């Protein structure tokens, strides 16, 4: 991607970054198990990429949201975790 980012994180065969112009997350690389499939139009303040999943802190409510391979519940966040 040829855009400025405020943060990037490298995971297993994929990377994610928070765009500087709109705080949306873009992920690129191997999209097996949905690890590069991010909720559209959701802004994040922070992200972290794992081996097969990612998590981010939403800008609108500070809640944690995760996406990717949900084996062993790694993408299942308890409700209202801040």
Secondary structure as UniProt FT lines:
FT   STRAND          5..10
FT   STRAND          14..19
FT   TURN            20..22
FT   STRAND          24..29
FT   HELIX           32..34
FT   TURN            35..36
FT   TURN            40..41
FT   STRAND          43..49
FT   STRAND          53..58
FT   TURN            59..61
FT   STRAND          64..68
FT   HELIX           71..73
FT   TURN            74..75
FT   TURN            79..80
//
